Amino acid sequence: MLYYATEGIRYSQSLRSLYLLDNLYFFAGAASHELNLLEKRDSYFASCWFALKVEGNPVKIARFRANFDRLFDLDIEEIACEYVKRGWEKSQPLLFLSLFIIFLSLHHQLFHILYHNTLITFHHELP
């Protein structure tokens, strides 16, 4: 299942399509969970959560949140936050910022707000 889910993710990304991407990330995470590949699981589950948040369907978000809790006994928001935190700690903030901006760029208004706030934040952090 992990192979087919990751192939589906690659194909969706090559088409720049979000169609069923949340499901593909979920299944890749579930397969990684069964194989005890916890870092990969967290990566796939966090990506699933980000894709759901970008789509913004509250019914779908609630359904996935219930599935994470019921099937894996995991708090998906905690997994996503820890995943992002680990990325920052590994000195890859620009990679995570880039991925986050790509997700948000699908929603122009949110992208516009984030882009300007990020530039202001980075401007204040420069020496």
C-alpha positions, 0 to 999 in steps of 0.5 A: 500500500505504501508504494501505491500511495507514494506513487499516487502522491508523486503523480498528483504533485506532477499534475499539481493536483490536490484531488484525493491527495489527502487520502493518498497521504493518509494511506501512506501514513497508515502503511508507514504506521504498520511498518513502524516507520514513525518519522515517515508516518508523521510526515505523511500524516502532517501532509494529509492534515495540511492538505485538508486544511488547505481544502477547508472542508470542515466535514472532511476535516472532522471525519479525518480527525475522528479517523486519526483518533479512532484508528491510530489513537493520535492527535493529528494537530499535535503530530502536524505541529511536532513535524513542523517543529522538528523541521525547524530544529533540523535547520530546514525552515526555508523548505517548510516555509516553501511547502507551506506557501505552495499549499497556501498559494492555492488560496490566493487571499491566504497566500497574500496575507502570509507572504506579506507577514512573512516578509515583515517577520524576516525583515525584523530578524535580519541584522 
